Amino acid sequence: MNKSAIKSFAIWARTKLINEITYKSGLIGITDKGISHPLDSSTDNIQHFNIGTEKPYEIKDREIKQRDAYIKRIKEKEATSDYNTAFNYVIEEIAYTWFNRLIAIRFMEVNDYLPSKTRVISSETKGKTEPDMVTSPFDTDMEFTSEEKDYIISLKHDNRLDELFRFLFIKQCNTLNAVLPELFEKTSDYTELLLTISFTDSDGIVSHLVNDIPEEDFTEAVEIIGWLYQYYNEDRKNQVINIYKGTVKKDDIPAATQLFTTDWVVRYMVDNSLGRYWIERNPNSKLREKLEYLVTPKNQDFKFVDEKITPEELTFFDPCMGSGHILVYAFDLLMEIYREYGYEDRESARLIVEKNLYGVDIDDRASQLAYFAVMMKARSYDRRFLTRNISINLCPILETNNIPKVDISHIQLDLQDTVKEDVNYLLDVFTDAKELGSLITVKPVNFSEIENFMNEFAEHGASNMFDLQWYNSVYSKMPYILKQAKILSNKFTIVCTNPPYMNKIEGQLKKFITKDYKDYSGDLFSVFIYRNFDYTIPNGYLGFMTPFVWMFIKTYEKLREYIINNKSIATLVQMEYSAFEEATVPICSFVLKNGPEKEKGLYIKLSDFKGGMEVQKKKVLEALHDKECKYFYEKSEENFSKIPGSPIAYWVSENFIKVFNKGTSLGKLAISRNGMKTGENQRFLRFWSEVCFVDFNFKAIDSYDALKSNAKWFPYNKTSYKKSMIY
């Protein structure tokens, strides 16, 4: 995979899309300075806008309604910020909507996953720039009205091919809504009005997408979607970090914390959580042979767990799923487990999506891509999967701040009191959910009764003003709220994630963490480590990739003590300090067990191997093939608590630990101090050559002697320099 080309394209594409959409927005009188009224020459069906030329810019009929919807969206956002922030937010929203759809369609056409089998933004014919969809629009699976057919013929006749391309592209997106509704939502709104893509422009986004990234990169793996998304956000991430240099605002948390997890690290986490869980209960499983990154003891044997479990009972949750990379690999592993159990791939794909995989994220656009990635993975195992109308257990987290609390007791249906209480509870618990995300604790409620109430309401309709108020403000949101509540109130066999790294926190998130997770609040990632134990069944596994500071420094001592005393470390890989190129933090990856374990933890220490993640990957594989290498360790975590501060010092010798066990700490013998400190070196210190010897005293033996001498300067050693100190 050519990550350099992917990165260059994604960063460039974001700027290109935002600039073009902003320009188009300006043509209809909406800029970052404000919203202009149409010119006086406008009518109900036609609006004119002054663009500084002799002829004004014109929009008609449906476009006028789309412009009104665009203004409404900006005003909605402005209610919680200011106009300029709202305008830029909505422009960004439109840009990523079309970016997501472009890269999704490119992936589908290259892999021949489009239902129509007709390429949308490129051609099967080598060297042909006109997309096959534009050449033969009536050969696609899209249904056209007679009016639309005439319009297509007219555009082709007049050689207005880019206009035709945009019309067909939007039509294709709306057609794909039938098979991928959570990515290709109906676009008869303002996003359509501001679409500016062109296939004839050699410097346009379509041309660069088709020509800059090799087709084979789209066929290698669906993980290209995740890399495109991360690089698309890179400029914004850098901008956010540079703007705040400290705390990050609510809307910018996704941009500041989104990191795509390196492929081999994903495999390591999933192999040693999901894979290990299955093998411990099925010791004769052939799955072991397919787990390249499974870490086993030197004797190669895991402790057998006498528990029967079927593939359908395995549940796998990513509470910070991003673009779904971890879920996609878990899908492959689950498929191997189902095959071993005798299932056909088609049935397995359905069960994995319906019963095994779960995920949430605060970032709507990342959630869209995670949904797409998992659906494409399922499609790779079942060519008709997209037509089977199978629901998926992934969702963006919806917050309820702007949903008014409507008293449903006035609704004229026979409601149980618990339904009213449960609905109100769900509306309350998801307040600020876009900020708090999956850290929220959601108690199980009577979901089936709420669903029955929703179905009854849909059947009877609104019969009074209270019904209508409920319908307009809450009803349409309840399916999303119920879906995320079901996921977040559940317990899972495996929880595996790359949590956000952020220690400069503000707003409701800071209040929430300080109140509910004070002992673990050194960083957002440490809060997630602690919180995720509660998502996991007893003796289930949790996989993480995080900064490795939690292993050593005092800030995370409570977290270490909690893990050592109540849980256990199954395996851990500590990377070389600067190995992870995607973030400026030293990292580790590890798997924890949700319960104590007498077996020793398995550790790989890569600190001495400088180089990027490919070097780290190579050294991990070497350690797995040669357990006698000097950087593979087996260590019981009970030893860690024998060292003050309980550092995860897995590499220290038994003799080193005995020193702490049998010896006396310096702190019990004497008080250690910082030594002499001036408090203000610029004021109190001088070089020897700067001091007048008349005012200097070499012989003072204590403070009383110094004071008595009336001298101003006295000898003072400062690191490698000898300096004198003012009295």
N, C-alpha and C positions, 0 to 999 in steps of 0.2 A: 504494500500500500504506500503510495507516494504522499506522505503526510505533509511534505513541504508544499506540494501543489494544492492539496486540500486546504491547508492553512491560508495560503495566499489568496485562493479564490474566496473563501468564506469571509475573511476580513474585508477584502475589496467589495464583495457582494453586499455586505451590510451598508457600507458607505454609499454605494451606488443606488441601492433601493431607497434608502432614506432621502438622498438628494433628489431622486426622481419623483418620489411621492410628495415631498415637500414642495417641489416646483409645481406639480400638478395641483396640489392643494391651493397654492397661490393663485392659480388661474381661475379658481372658483371663489376667490375672495376670502380665503382662510389662511392666515399666516401666523407666525409666532407673536406678531404684534397685536392681532385681534381679528375679528370677523367683520367683513364689509357687507353692507347691504347690496342687493342687486341694483343695477342702474334703473333709472325711471322708465327706460324703454322696455323694461321687462313686462311680461304678462303672466297669467296663471300657468300657462303651459311652456313658456320660454323665459329663461333668465339670462341677462347679460351682465358681464363683469369687465370693468376697466383694467386692461393689462398693459396700458401705455402704447398701444398701437391704434391705428385708425379704426380698425374693426374690433369690436369687443369680443371677448370669449363667450361662447353660448352653450348652455345646457338645456335639455328638454325633458318634459314629462317625468319618466321614471328617475332620471338623473337628479331632478329637483328633490324628489323624495329621499334619494340616497344622500344628497347634500344635507337635508334636514336631519337625517339619522346621524350623520357624521358630526354635525354641530351638537346634537343631543349627547353623543358619547363624550365629546370634549367637556361639555358642561357637567356631566355626571362626575368626571374625573376632577374637574375644577372645584367641585364641592368639598373635596378633601385636600386640596393643595392650592395652587394659584394658576392663572390662565396659561402662562408660559410653560410651566411644568406639565400641565394637563395636555397642551398641544403636542409637546415633544413626546410624551408618553403614548398618546394615541398614534402618532406617526410611527413610533417604534413598534407598536402593536400591529399596525398594518403591514409594516415591512417584514416582521418575522412570520406573519401569517402566510404571506406569499412565498417567502423563503422556504418555510416548511413544506408547502405544497409543491414547489418546484423540485426540491431535492427528493421528495417522496415519489413524485411522478417519474423523475429520472431513474430512481432505483427500480421502480416497477417496470418501466419500459425496457430497461437493459436486461432485467431478469425474466422478461416475458410474463409478468404477473398481471398486466392490464387485461381486464375482461374482454376488451375489444381486439386485443392482439395488434393494435395499430399504434405506432410510436407517436407521441404527442409533441415532443420538443426536438426530436431529431429524426433521422431517416435510417431505414435498414440499408439503403443504397449508399455505398461508400462515396464520399465527395459531394453528396447532395445536401445542401443547406436547408432547403425547404422541408419542414416536418411532414411526415407521411399523412398526418391528420389534416393538414392544410391542402395537400395534394388530392386526397380522397376522403373528404369529410363524410360522405354518405356510405362509406364502407365500414364505419365505426359502429359501435353498439349504441350510439347516442340517438335518441328519438327527437325528431325535429317537427315542429308544426309547419303547415304550408307557408305561413308567414316567414318563419325562420329559414326555410328552404329558399324562398325568393331572396331573402336578405343575403344568404351565403352566395347564391349565384350572382347577385348584383355586385358584391364585394370582389368576387373573383373576376368578373367582367371588367370592373374598373381598376383592377390590379391593386386594390387596397388590402394587400396581403397581411400586413401587421395588424390591421383592424380585424380582419378575419381570424387571424391567429389568436388574438385576445378573446374574441367572442367564443371561439371553439375551446380555448383553454378553460375559460370560466364554465362553459357547458360541460366539459369533461370533469371538472372538479365537482360540479353539482351531480353528475351521474355517479361518480365514485362515492357520493354520500350514501348511496344504497348499500355499499359493502364496507365502507370505512367511515361511518358517520361521525366518529369522535375526532377525526382529522379533517375530513372534507365536509365541514358544515355548509349548509346552503349559503351562497355568497351574494344573494340579491340585496346587498346593503352597500354601505359606503366603501368597504374594502374593494368592491368591484369597480366603483367609480374611479378609484385612484390607482388601478392597475395600469402599469406603463410598459410592460415587457414587449420586446421586439425580437424577432428572429433574423431580420435583415440587417440589424445593426451589428457589425463585426466586433464592436467594443461593448456590446450589451451583455446583460447577465446570462441570457440563454446561450449565446455563442460561447462565452467563457465556460459555462457549466459543461457544455457538450465537448469542447475542445481542450480545456485545460486539465481536466481530471480523466485519466484513462478509464475506459469502460470496465476493464478488469477489476478496478478498485471497487466498483459497485457490485461486482459478482462474487468477490472474495468473501465478504461477510457484511451483515447488516450493521456492523459496528461503525462503518463509514458515516452513518447518520449521526452517531454520537460525536465523532471527531468534527464533523461539519458544524454541529451545534456549538461545541465548545469554542472552536476558533471563531465562529460568527460572533460570539459574545466577548472575545478577548479584548477588543478596544474598549467596550463598555465596562468590562471588569477593571481594566487599568484606569479608566476615567473615574470610576466610583472610588477606587482605592486612593487615587491622587486627590480627589475632591475632599474626601472626609479625613484622610490621614488619621483616622480614629474610628468613632462609631459610624455605623452604616444605617442609612434610612430604610424603612420597611420595604418600599418598592424595589430597593436595590440589593436586598439580601440575596435573591437568586443569582444576579450577575456577579456579586462579590464572592460567592461560595461555590459556584458550579465548577466541578472538576470531573473530567472524564477519566475513569479508572483504567489503567494500563491492562491490556488483555491478559497477560500471564498472571497478574495479581488477582484479577477476577477469577481465573481458573484455580489459583491457589486457595482463595477463600471458599469457593463453592465446592471444590474437591474435598476440602478438609472439614466442611460442615455438612452439607447435604450428602456428599459421597461417603464420608466417614460414618455418618448416622446410619445409612443403609447397610454398610458393610459390617458394622458392629452387630447388627441384628440378622445379617445374612452372610456369615463368614465364608461360605463357599461361593459367593457371588463372583461372577466373571467381571463385574463392574470395576473391580480393583485394577485390572489390567488396562483399563481405559482412562484411569485417572493419573495423568502425567505428573501432577503436582501434589499428589497425596503424600503426606509425611508420615512415615511409619517408624516405630521404635527400631532399635538396632536388631532386635530379635524378630522383627517383621510382624509381630502379632499384636492386634488390638484385643482388649478384654471383651469377651463375648457378652452380649446383652440378650437375655432370654425373653424376648418380646416379639410377638408376631405383628407385623404391620404390612399393609398393602400399599401399592403405589398411590392409590387415591387418597390415602390418609396423610400423605406427606404434604405439608403446607410450607410455602417458602415466601417470605415477606421482605421487601425492600422499602423501608420507611422514608428514604430519600432517593427515590429511584432515578432521578435525572432523566436521561434519554434511554434508560432501560438496558444498559449493557450487561449488568449482573443478571437480570431476569432472563435475557436471551441465552446466556450460557447455561443457566439453571434449566432452561427449557430443553436444551440438548441432553443434559445429564438425566433429567426426568424421562426423556424419550428412551434412553438406554435402559433405564430401570423398567419401564413399561414393556419394552421389547423382551427383556429377560423374563418377565412375568407372562409373556405369551400374547400380548395385545398387538393388534395391527396399528400401523402408524396413523392411519386416519382417525381411529377411535382414540388413540393416545393423544393426538394433537388437541382434540376436543376436550378431553378430560384435564389435560394440563392447563388449558386456558380457563376452564370452568371451575376446577377444583384445587389446583396446586399453586398457581402463581398469584401473588398479591403485591400491590405497590401503590404508593401515594407520593405526591410532591407538591410543594407550594407554588412551583413554577408551571403555569398553564402550558406554555409552549414546549417545555421539556416533557411534560406529561403526554402531550400529543405525539411526540416522537417516540416515547416509550411504548405507547399504545401501538403506533405504526410498526415499530421494530418487532414486538411480540407477535403481532398479526402476520407480519411478513415471515417470521420464523415458522409460524403454524402453517402458512401457505406453502412453505418449502417442503413440508411433510404431507400436505393434502392439497392437491391442485384445486379442489372445489371448496376449500375452507371458507373463502370470503363470501360465498353464497349461502352459507349455512346459518346465518343469523345467530351466531354464538356470542353471548355477552362475556365481557372481560372484567376481571376484578382489579383494574387499575383506574386511578382517577386523580385529577388535580384537586387539591383541597379548596373547598369553598368556604368562605367566612360569612357569617350571618349579620355582620354589623349593620348593613343597610336594609335588612329585611325586618319590617315592623312586626312587633309581637302582637298578633291578632288573637283576640279571645275566641277560641273555637267553640266555647260552650254555647254560643248563640246559634251555631249551625244546626239546622233542623234535621239532625240525624241521631239515631240512638247510639250515643257514644259512651264508652266506659270512661270512668274518671281517670284511669291509668293512661289512656290514650292522650287525654288533654295534658296530663303531667309530662308524659314522655315527649310529646311534640314540643312543649315549652322548654323542657330540659335540653333537647337537641339544638333548639334555636339559641339557647344561652351558652352551651358548652363550646360552640364553634365561633363565638365572638373572638375577633382578632386571630382567627385560624390561619390567615395568610402569613402572619408573623410567627405564630407559635408552632405551626405545622404539626407533625406527628408526635411532638412532645406532649400534646394534650392527652389527658387520660379520659377516655370515654367509657362510661359504664354501660353494660348491655341493657337494652330496654325491650319492650314487647314489639319487635319490628313487624311481626306478622299482623298484629292488630292495627298498627298504623297503616300498613299496606292495605288491609281490608277497608279501613276508613277512607283511604285515598281512592280506592276502586269504587266504593259506594258513592263518594262525592262526585266522581267522574260520571257515574251512571245517572245520578239525580240532577246534577247541574246546580247552578246558583239560583236559589229561590227567593232570596232577600238581600238586603244591603250588606249584612254581615257575611253571607256566603260570598257575595261578589268581592268584598274587601279581601277575604281569605284567598279567593281564587287569583285575584290580581297581584297580590303581594307575596304570597307564600307557596301556593299550590305547585307552580311550575318548578320551584327550587327543591321541593321535598324529595323527589327521587335521587337527586345528587347528594343531599344531606344524608338520606338513609343509606346510600351506598358507602359513603366514606365512614359513617358511624358504624356500620357493620364491620368494615375492615379494621377500624381503629379500636374496636371493643373486643377483638378476637385475640386468640393465642395461636402461635405458629410453631411448627416443628423447628424451622430454621429462620433466623433473621440475619440478613446479610446486607451490608451497605457501606458506602463511602460517605460518612456524614460531613456536614459543613464544618469548615475550620474558621472560627471567628471568635476573638476574645474582646473586641470592642463593641459592646452591645448597648442598645438604648431602648427607650419606649416601653411598650407593653411586654416585649420579650425579656427585657432586663428585670422588670418587676416580677414577672412570672417565674423566671429562673431563680432569682434571689429568694422568692417565697417557697417554691416547691423543690428546688435542687441546689440549695445553698452550698452544701459540702462538695458539690461536683461542678461548680459554676466557673472554674478557671477558664474554660473555653466551651464553645457550643458542642464540639465533638465529644468532650468528656461527659457532658449532660446526656448526649445520645447514647453513649456506651452504657451509662447507668439505666436510662429509661428503657432501653431495648431488652433488658433482662425481663421486664414485666410483659413484653410482647411474646416472650418465648416460653414454651411449655417446660416443665421440670425435666432436666437432663437433655434438653434440646441444645442446639449449637448456635453461636452468634459469630459472624465473620465481619471484620472491619479492616479498613485501611485508614490510618490516622497519622498525625505527627507523633514522633516517638517520645516527645517530652513527658508524656503521662507516666512513662516507665521510671523516671528518675527524680524530677524536681518536686519541691515541697508542695507546690500549688495542687498537685494531684495525689497527695499522700492518702487522703481519705478514699479516693477511688481505688488506689492500689490495695489498701487495707480491706475494703469491701470485697474486692475480687479474691484476694488471698484467703480471707476468712470464710467467705460464703460460696464462692464459685471456683472455677479452675481454668487455667490456661492450657488449652490442648496443644497449640503450636503457635510459633511466632517467628517472623522473619524481620530482622532489623536491617534496613537498607543503609548503604553508605550515605554520609551526611548530605551530599548534594546530588544524589542519584536521580531524584524525581524532577525532571525538567519542567513539568507543568506547574509546579508550585515552588515557592522559595522557602520551603520548610523541609526538614529531614523527616522521613516517614518510616513507618513500619506497617506490616500487615499481620493480622493474628486472628485466631479462632478461639473463642471462649466457650466453656460448657456451663450451662445454667444449673450448676450444682457442684458440690465438692467432688474431688476425684483423687484417689490414692496413687493412680498411675502418674509417672513423671511427665512433665511437659516437654515438648520437642522444639528446639530453638535452632535457628540458623543466623549467624552473625556475619554480616557482609561489610562491616565497617572498614576493613582494610582494602576493599576492592573498588577503587575509584573508577568512575565511568557512569554512563546513563543506565536506564532500565534494562537495556539489552544485556549489559555486562552483569547486572544483578540477576537477571533471568538465567544466564549461563551458569553462574556460580550456584544458584539454588539447585538447578538440575544436577550439577556435579555433586553437590552434597547429598542429594537423594540417591544417587548411584553409589556413593562412597561415604557411608556413615562414619567411617574412621577418620575423615578429614578433620582438620583442626578447628573448623568453624561450625561443626554440628555438635549440639549439646543436648543432653537429657538431664533435666533438673526438676526436683520437687519444689513447688512454690512455698512449702512451709519453711524452707531455708531463707526465703526473702524476708520474712518477718523477724528473723534473728538479727538482721542488720538494721540499725536505726534509720527510720524513714521508709523502711520496706521497699527499697528500690528493686526493680526486676533485674537483678544482677545475676543472670543465669550462667555467665561465663566464669564466675569466681570459683576458686578451688574450695575443697572441703576444709583445708587448713585455714583459709581466709575466713570462712564462716566460724570456725572454732575460736578464732581470736575474739570475735564478738560474743560468742557463747560463754567462753571461760574467762576472758579478760575483763578489765575494768575500763570503762570509757573515760576519756580525758575530762569530760564534763563533770564527772563525779569526783575528780581529784582537784580540779582547779577551774576557775572561771576564765574562759578564753575571751580575749578582747581584740579590738582592731589595732591597738597600739596608738602612738601619738598621731594626732590629727589636728591641723590648724583650723579647719572649718572654712578658710578662705585663703588659699595659697597665694593669689596675686597680691594680697595685702600684707601677709605676714612673712613671706619667704623671699630671700635674695641670694644671688650667687656670691661666692667668697669675694670676688673682685669688685662687687658693688657696695661692700660694707666698709665704713670708716673704722679702722682698728682702735681708734681712741674710744669708740663706743662699744667695744667688743669685750666679752668676758669668756676666757677659755676654761676657767678653773671652778666655776660654780658647781657645787655638788648636789644642791637641791633647790627648791623654789625659794626657800627663805634666804639662802646664800645669794641667789640671783637678784632678789628684790633689794637686799642690803647693798649690793654693789652699785646700784643705780645705772648699770649698763643697759644698752638698748638691744644688743644683738648677742645670740648664743648659738653654739654649734647645733646642727640638726641634720641628720642623715635622711635623704630623700631618694629612694630607689638607688640608681647608679650615680647620682650626682650628690656632692656634698654641698649643702646649703646652710645658711645662717638664718636664724629665726628671730623675728622682732619680739621684744618682751612686752 
